[in-house]
């Protein structure tokens, strides 16, 4: 087990392009609304061969050319408006996708998503938190990730030259309580006749429509494709109920514990919060390691009283920082405890952590940080 040692990096991560986007949106919204109300000029199908979302009026998947478009060509939006919307979104980050939708019985919405990439989740969250609210929103709803849309599960999805009737999709589901995940096998009878790429696109769209992008990231584990119906397979509409069952035991935070060895060969102890989901702390893009030495230890160099109580009190203070920071891992050994947190770099919490470390009485505590929007540093600690 290695103790993290990282350089200090507490830079803000909010792109200026976000505020520029909303300034542009305020001016462009009336034109967009007028175009959506007018609808497309002709009822022709999308020239790409992709299916039209019944409630969507336009979508951009430029960062993922194989993803299905969720609307007819422009859906009433002019090519110029679509191009400008894409340019504004991609200025925030070139890998972002957007989707506009709404219908007579639904409020119009604009979704900007990272397509499930955890490294982009913080960017889309900052985008949505900067969005207009109240009367300034003019009835629009803004989403930082694709939302569940169970009505789509009974529709047709066209990918390339093939039309999939989603009523025939079935999912084999295997609960993995140890990992708090559901592993899935996706089946459609037409999978026999299409390429693997199209099979995967069908599966991903079905999962997002059944659960929403964030819950797919939280609770879905491995996804495989089958050309024969799995035993005891269920329709995708049942997936939310299965997820509810697997997630219920984890309503309250829990800790996994383990033992190992320090680089010097002494015993070490590890604690990791589980499950811990990136989507629950979308603004926490910065990994912070607080190294705290303790003065009182046993022959194995593990803490004993009064250091044990002091460390617990220190940790308790870390857990009081709200959604600005989340304690993820603690490592203990060789006279040192390292607390690993993910924090919102724009919240001012770094200065509070500096002050907390400076007040530690049993030696010099150090605070180091580095940008880690994908939470990659946690990978070695996940079951």
N, C-alpha and C positions, 0 to 999 in steps of 0.2 A: 504494500500500500504506500503510495507516494503522497507526500504533503504538497498541496498546490503552492506554487510560488509564481506570482504573476506581476507584471508591471502595472503601475497605476495608470488608469485611464477612466476618466469620469466625464467624458465629453457628452454633450447633448446629442440626441439622435433625431430630433424633429426636423424634417426637411423643410426649407423655406417654400418649396413648391406646393406644400399643403395649403398655406395661406393664400398663395397665388391662385390655386385651384378654386377656392371658395369665393375669391373676388371675381374670378371669371364666371363661376356658376351663377352668381347673383345677377349678372348681366345677361347670361345666355339662357337662363331658365325659362323666361317667357317664350322664347323662340322654340325651345325644346318642347314645352307643353303644347304649343300650337301645332307643332309637327306631329306629336303623338296623337293629338285629338283628330287630326286630319287622316292619320293612318297611311298605309302604303298606297302608292298610286295604282298599283296593279296587284292582283292576287297571285302572281306567279311565285313559284317556289324559290327558295334560296338557291342561287346558282351554285353554291358550294355543295348542295345536296344535303345540307344539315336540316334537322327538324326545327320547326318553329315552336317555341314555348307558347302555350295558349295565352299566357298573361304577360309575355315579355315583348317589348317593342324594339329591342336592339341589344346586341351584346358584342363585346370585343374580346377576342381570344388571340390577339396577335402574338403574345408570348408563348402560346401553346397552339400551334397551327393544326394539331390533330383533334383539338377539343371541338365539340359540336357547338355551332352557333345556336343561341337561344331565341332567335327572332328572325323574321323575314328580312329581306335586304334593306337595312336601314330602319325597318319597322315604322316608316313614316319620317324618320330623321333624314335630313339631307346628307349626302356623302360628305359635304364640307363640315357639317356639325359633328358627324361621327368621327371624322378625321381629327377635328380639333379636340373632342372629348378624349380620344385615344392619346393624343399628344400631351394633353394636360395630365392624364393619369400616368403615362409613362415617364413624364418628367419627375413625378414623385418617385417612381422606381420602374425601370423598364420591364420588369417581370410581372407587374400587376395586371389583373384582368378586370373588366367592368361589365356590368349588366344593368340594364334599365327595364323596369317592368311595371305592371299595374293593370287594372281592369276597372270596369264600372263599379264593381262591388269591393274594390281594394284601393287603398291609397297608393299613389305612384311611389316607386322606390328606386333607389340607385345603390347598387352594391359594388364596392371595390374590394377585391380579394386577392390574396397571394396564392390562390389555388391549392391551399393546404400546406404550403411551405412555411414551417415555423419561423424561419428567419424573417419573413415578411409580415408576421402577425402583428408585431408592434407598430409597424408603419401604417397598416390599415386601421388599427385602433386609434392612432393619433389623428388620422384623417377623419374618422367618424366623430371623434370628440371635438374636432374643430368645426363641425358642421353647424349650420344654422338650426336654431331650435325655436319652438313656440311659433308665433305669427311669422317670423322670418323664414321658417321652413316652408311656408305656403302649402302645407298639407303633405309634403314629401317625407318619406322615411328613408334613412340611410343605414346601410349595414356594412360592417367590416369583414364579413365572411358570408358565404352562401347560406341561406336559411332553408329549413325543411319546407318541402312543398309536396305533401303526400298526394295531392290531386294529380300530380304528374305521373304517379306510379301506374295510373290506368290509361295513360296516353301512348302514342306512338313516338318513337325516337328514330330519326333518320340519320344514319352515318354513312357518308359516301353514297353508294348506290343501293344500300340495304335499309329496309324499314323494319324496326323491331317493335313488336307489340309487347309493351312492358307488362301486360297482364300475365304473360307466361314466364316471367322471371321468378326463379326460386332461389332461396339461400339456404345452404347448409350452415348451421350455426353450432360452434363448439365453445362453450364457456371455459375460460381459463381463469379461475378465481385467484390463483397465485400471482398472476400478472395483471389482474383486474382488466381483462380484455376479452373480447369475443372474436374468435377467428372464424372467417367466413369462406364459404365456397359458393361462387355465383354460377348459376346455370340458366341458360335460355336454349330452347331447342334449335334456334338458328345459329348457335355458336359453331355447329358442325360446318357451316358454309362460309364463315367469315374469318378474317385474319385475327391474330392474337391482339393486335392493336385495337381493333373495333370491339372485341370482347371486353377488354379492360375499360374502354371508354363507357360501354354500357354499364358495367359494374360500378364505376366511380360515380356516374350520374345518378344511378339508382340509390347508392348509399347517401349521397348528398341530399337527394330529395326525401329520403326516408328519415334522416337524422339531422341534417344540417352539417356544414363543414366542420364546425368546432367539435361537435359530439363524435363525429367520425374520428377526428384526431385524438380525442380523449379515450375512447372506449373500443375502437375497432383495431384488432391486431393484424394478423396475416390475412390477406385476401387472395384466394386462388380461383382459377377458372375451371369449370367442368363442362364436358360435352355430354355427360350423362347425368340425369337428375340424382343428386345426393339422397341418401336414405334420410327420411324424416325431414326433408327440406320444407321450408315455410315461405310464404309470400313476404316480400320486403315490408309490407305494412305491419308485420309482427315484430320487426326488428326493434322498434322503440320499447316494447314491453320486455324483450330479452335484455336490452341494455339497462333498463330500470332495475331488473333483478340483479344483474352483475354489479351495478354501481351502489346499490343500497347499503351494503356493509361498509362502504368507504365514505359515508356521509360525514363522519368525523375524521380529522387527520390522525394518521397512525405513523409509527416509526418502525422501520426494519433495522435490526442490529446485527452486527457481525464482528468477527475478530480477524486479525491479520498480524503482519510484522512491519515494523518501521524499516527504513533503509539501513538502520544500524542493527537490525535483528532483534529488537525488543518487541514485546507484545504491543499491539495496537487495537483500539476499539473504533468501530465505525457505526454511525447512525444515519439513516437516510429516510427522509419523509416519503411516504408512499400511500396511494399514488399521488404524484405531483404533476399537474398538467400546465403546460405552457399557456394554454388558452384561458386559464383562470387568472393569470397575471400578465395580461398582454403588453403592458407597458414596461415590464421588468426585463430590459434587454442587457443589463450590465451585471456581469458576474463579479462578486466581491468576496474576497477571502480575508477574514480577520484572524490573525495568528495571535493567540493569547498564551503566554507562558504561565505555568503554575509553579509555586514554590514548594509545595508539600506533596511528596509522592512516595510510593512504596518501592521496594527493590526492583520491581519491573518498570519503574518510572511512569506509573499510572497515578492519577491524582487521588489523594486522600484528604480528609478533613484537616484544616478548614478550607483548603482549596476547592474541594468538591462542591461545597455549598456556595462558594463565591462564583464558581463557574456556572452553576445552575441559576444563580441570580442574574448573572450576565446574559445568559441565554434567554431568560424570561423577558429582559428588556428588549432583546432582538425581536421577540415574537409580538411586541406591542406596536410595531411600526405600520400595522394595517396593510393595505394593498400596495403601499409604496415599496415594500420589500418582503420577501418570503425566505425563511430559513430552509435550506434544502438538505444540507449534509453537515455532519460534524465528524471530525477525525481527531483522535486522541492518542498520543504516544510520545515518548522521549521528552517528557516535560512540557509538551505543547499541545494545545487544542486549537484546531483550525475550524472556524465556522464558515460555511459556504452559503452565501445568499445570492439571490437575484433581486436587483433593485431597479426602480425607475430613475434613470439618470437625471431627469428633469424635475424631480420632486424635492430636491434639497436634502434628501436623506443621507447623502454621502457625508455632509458636514456633521450630521448627528452621529453617524458611526465613528467619525474621527474623534469627536468629543467623548464618546463612550469608550473608545479604545484608550484615549489619553488618560481617562480616570481609572484605568485598571491598576491596582496597587501592587501586584506581584511580579512586576517586570515590565518591559517595554512591549506593548501590543502593537502590531502592525496591521495596516489596512492596505490591501492591494486590489486593483480592479482591472477588468478588461472587458471589452465589448464581446458579448456572446448571445446574439439574438436568437440563435437556434437552440440554445441550452445544450450545446454539445458536450460541455464539461460534465454533465450529469450522466452521460451514457454509461460510464463504467460502474455506476452505482445502481442501475436499474436491474431488476430481476429478469 
